[in-house]
Amino acid sequence: MSDIRGLFPTDRPVPSDGMIGRAQDVEELAGALLAGTNVVLAGPRRTGKTSVAYAALERARAAGVYVAAVDLFRRRDAGDLAEGLAEAVLRNRGGLSRALARARTAAGAALDAATITASAKVAGELGDAVELAFRPGLGSRDPERALAAALELPQRISTADGKPLIVFLDEFQDLAAPGHPFGDPDRLTKQMRAIFQASPSVTLLFAGSIEHLLRDLFGPSARALSQFGSFRALSTISDEEWTAGLAPRFDQAGAPIDPDALRMIVELGEDHPRSTMLIARESLTAALADRAERVAVEHARAGWQLALGADQLRHEHALERIRLTKHAQTVAMRIARRQRPYPGLNPSAAQRALRALELAGVAESAARGEWEITDPLLRDYLAQLPGG
């Protein structure tokens, strides 16, 4: 029997050979990046953006292009972002990987002679930004200067090695997050545009899960990044693609699935990649616990309940965040129940609540005046809460 979590991944980027659907998305994105087109990839959380982006980068690397990826969600501040970007860029030189790994292991301690030698040699060729990758914490001394140096590094290595480079900045909307962890967004985006416009061999891929923030960064003419990237959205994975992709996985797990059960899983998942995968995984878990030879409809129903339970802590955490804004929980529950969010609320208070839900990645505007909870499991959880 194969590893269940490996067959039905839910909380990490999916390898290109394990993706269901999205083939055209990957092909088109890779083609645009290889042609030197900056791209902004927008869509709700856990719908496959990062998986598609990494698959496209994989194709670009196979075509001989350098690639570097940094997730802003995992970076504390500008200095930490600078260090992460410098390391990702330098890892394109295979011979530096071991030295960089030693530097990260020795964080806070003295570097060995081999690492110091490697660092000094590359710094002499590519500039001071190299030290950011080899000396964890160095970026915190002067974050603004460190980030400027790291942003210039992609063009430096591209020029030195004669290879184009694609930089992938994931969860880019965090640049404008409350508290401005990376510094003033306007100043930083002006700096980015100035540096990247002077980097002809560097192509940018920006991705984010809060579309209105991305559009605010790239849309208005007053913004430094206005029209700096072409917006793209992921296509919907069809029911046929889900059926064709999931059925062999149940076979591989040693528990084939009945067609009606498979249809139920796809319907319950509503084409949301993570939710569909989680319901499928928990349906298999239910069948195995039942010692059934096949996954039947009753196992799919149980899988949905188990998926809700598996995500309970995640949903409770989301609820804690939205409760910080007055009326946000009430509004979220109404949206989940397909009700109008405004009745009985002051219009400005309702707008603040909707804004909080949008910033938390809980709800998004589907049409003028219409809102939706994009994750079906979260929607079911909110709809079942008492009150509202």
N, C-alpha and C positions, 0 to 999 in steps of 0.2 A: 504494500500500500504506500502511495506517495504521501509526502508531507501535506497536510490539509492546507496549512497557511501558505505554503508555496504555490499550491494550485489555485487558491482564491485570495490573492494578496489584497490588503485593504489599507494599510497605513504606511506605505512606502512607494516610491516610484516603481512602476511596473517595467521590467525589461522589455525591450522591443519585441523579442520573440514570444513574450507572454501576453501581449496586448490583445484585446478584443476590439475589432473595428479600428478606426483611426488611421488606417493605412494611407488614405488620401491626405489626411491632415499632416501626417509625417512627411509625405512626399512633397507636398506643396510648401510646407515650412522650410524643409531642407533646401528646396530649390530656390526659395526667396533669399535665404541667408547666404547660400553659395553665390548668388548673383549680386551680393553686396547690399541687399535691401534691409534696412532696420525694421524690426517687427515688434508690435505690441500685442501680446497674446493675453486676452482677458476672458475671465469666466469664473463662476462660483468655486469655492473651495472643494477639493476632493472630487473634481470632475475630470481629472486626467491631464491638466495642463503641463505639469512638470514631467510626467511620463512621455508625453508627445515631444516636449522640448528636448529631453535627453535623447530620445530616439533620433530626432533631427540632428542633434549634435554628433551622435554616433555616426550618422551618415557623412556628415561634414568631415569628421576626423578620418573616416575611411577614404575620403577623397583627397586627403593630404593637407587639410586645413587645421590649424591650431584652434583649440576651444578652451574656454575657461568659464566656470559656473560658480556663482555665489548666491546664497539665499539670504536676503536681508532680514527675514524673520528670525534667523539664527544668529544674527550679529547684534552686539550690544550697542555700539556707537560707531562714530566715524573712524576712530582708530582701529577698532576691531574689524570693520569692513575693509579698511585699507590692507590690513594684514591678510585677511582671507582672499582678497582679490590678487594680491601679489603672489601668494602661494599658489593659487589656481593657475595663474599665468605661467609661473616658472615650472610647474609640473609638466608642461609640454616638452620640456627637455628631459627625456627619460633618465639621463644620468644624474639628475639632481634629486630624484625622488627619494633615494635613501638618505641623502644629506638633509633634506627637508624633514623627513620622518625623525631623524636623530635630533634635529633642532626642536621639534615639537615635543619629543619625549623628554628633552632636557630643559623644558621651560622653567625658568627661574634658577637654573644651575649653569655652571660653566660649560661652554661648548667644547667638544673635543677638537683636536688639531685638524682632523680631516674636514670637519664641518666648517671651521673657521677659514680654512684654505679655500674650500669650495665657495663659500659666501664671498670672500674677498675677490676671488677671480671673476665671478659673475658680476659683482657690483662694479668692478672696474670696466666692464663691458657695457652694462645696462643701466647703471646709475644707482643712486642711494635707495630707491624703492626696494631693491633686493634685500636689504637688511630687514625690512618689515616682515618678510617671510621667514627669515632665519632667527629673528629675535622677538619671540612673543612678548607683547606688552610694550614694544617700542612705539607703536602707533599712538598710545595714550599720552605720550609726552607732548606731541603737537599734532592733534588729530587732523586739523585742517590741512596742514602741510603734508602730512602722511597720506591723506586721501588723494590730494592732488598728484603726488608722486606715483601712487598706485594706479591712478587713472591714466597716466602717461605711459606706464610700463607696457601695456599691450602693443602700442605702436613701436616702441623701442625694440621689443623682441621680434616683432614681425619684420621690421627693417633688417635687424641683424641676421635673422635666419631665412629671410626671403619667403616667408609664408604668411598668407592672410590669417587673421585671427577673429573668431567669433566670441563675444563676451555675453554670457547669459546672466541677467540680473533677475532673480526670482523674487516674488512678493515685493515688487518695486514700489507699490503704493505705500509701503511702510516708511518710505522717505518722507511722506506727509503725515505720518501718524501723530496722534496727540502727544505733546511733550517734545516733539522733534528730536528723537534720539540721535539723529545723524547731523544735527545742526539745522540752521534755517533753510527750509526747502527751496526758497527762491534763490538764495545765494548759491546753494549747492547745485541746483539744476543749471544755473548760468555757468558755473564752473565746468560741469559735465559737458554742456553743449560746446563750450569753447575748446575744451580738450579733444573731444571726439570729432569735432569738425576739422581739427588739425591732425586727425588720425585716419588717413585715407585707406589704410589696409585693415581697419578694424570695423566689424559689423556688430550691431547691438541687437540682442533679443531681450526684451523686457516682458515680464509676465506678472500678473497680479490677479487677486481674487475679489477685489472690490472695484468693480468696473467704473463707478462714477468718480472715484479718486484718480484712477488712471486717466480717464477722459479729462479730468480737471488739470492734470499735469501735462497732457499732450495736446489738448484741444484748443483752449482759448489763445487767441493771437498774442495776448500779453505774456503768455508763459514762455519761458526760455526753451522748453522742449516742444513747443507748438509745431505740429506737422513733422516731428523728427522721426516718427515711426509709423508704419502702416498697420492699422488695427486689424486683427484677425480674431475670429471666434472658432471654437471647436465645433465640428459637426456633431449631430446626434447619432449615437450608436443605435442602429435599427434593431427591431425585435429579432429579425432574421440573423443578424450578426451575433446577438447575444445567444440565441439558440445554438447556432453553429459553434460558437466559442465555448459555451459552458458544458454542453453535453459530453464532449470527449474528456473533460476533466473529471466528471463523475465516473465515467468508465475507468479512467486511470486510477481513481481512488478505490476501485473495486465495488462500487455501488451504482450501477446504471440508474438513470432517472427516467421516470415515466413522462411522456410528452405533456400531459396535463399539469404535472407538478412543475415542469420546466417553464411552461407558459405562466403559471401562477407566480413563480419567482421573478420572472421578467416583468410581469405586471406590477407586482408589489415594489420592485426596485425602481420603476418609472424611468428607466434609462439613466438613472444616476449611478455612475460607475462604482463608487465605494459602497453605496447601500445595496446595490444588486449583488456585488461580490460577497458582502457580509451575509446577506440573506441566503445566498447559495451555500456558503460555507456552513452556516448554522443549520441549514436543512440537511446537509450531509451529516453533521454532528448528531442531529436528531435521529436520522435513519440508523447510524452506527450504534447509537445508544439503544435503539429498538431491536438491534440485531437483525435488521431487515436486509434482504438481498437486493432490494431496489429502493430508490427514493420515491415515495409516493406523495400524493396531494397532502395527506395529513402531516407528513414531514415538512413540506413547504410551509404549511400554516404554522407549525411549531417553530420552523426556522425564522419566521418573521418575529415571533414573540421572543425567541432567544436573541435575535439581533437587537431588538429594543433593549433587552436586558444587558447585552454586551456593551451597548453604547450609553448606558444610563449615566455613568460618571461623566462622560463627555457632555451629555445633555445637561446634567446638573451644573456643570461648570459654566456652560453657555448661559444658563438661567441666572446664575450668580452675577455674571457680568451685566446682563441686561437689566437686572433689578436695580442697578446703580442709578438708572434713569427712571424718573417717575413715570408711571403708566406704561413703560415699555413691555412689561410682562403681559399686561392686559391686551395691549395692541398685538403682541406676538401671538397670543392665544386666539384672538379674533381672526387674524390672518390664517392661522392653522386650521380654523374651523370654517374657512371660506366666508367669513362675515366681514362687513365693512369695519374698518379700524377706527373710524372717527366718532360715532354716536356717543353723546354725553361728555365728550372731551373738548376742552378749549383747543381751537385749531393750532395755536402755536405749541401747546403742550403735545398734541398729537404728532406734529411735525418733528419735535425734538425726540419723541419716542421712536418714530420711524427712522430718523437719522441715526440714533443709537443702534437700532437693529441692523441697519445697513453697514455701519462701521464695524459691528461685531461679526459680520458675515452670516447673520441669521436670516435676514430677509433681503429681498431686492425688488426693485420696481419692475414689473412685467410689462406694464402699459400705463398710460396716463391715468393716475388715480388708482391703479391696481397694483397689489403687492402679493408676493408669494414667498413661502419658505421653500428654498430650493432642495434641501435634503429631506426626502420623504420620511425617514426615520425620526428626524428631529421634529418634523411637522406632526407626526403621529403622537410623539411624546407630549408636545405642547397642547395638542388637541384634547388629550386625555386628562390634563391637569384640572383639578376642581376650581370652580369659580370662573371669573372672566366676565 
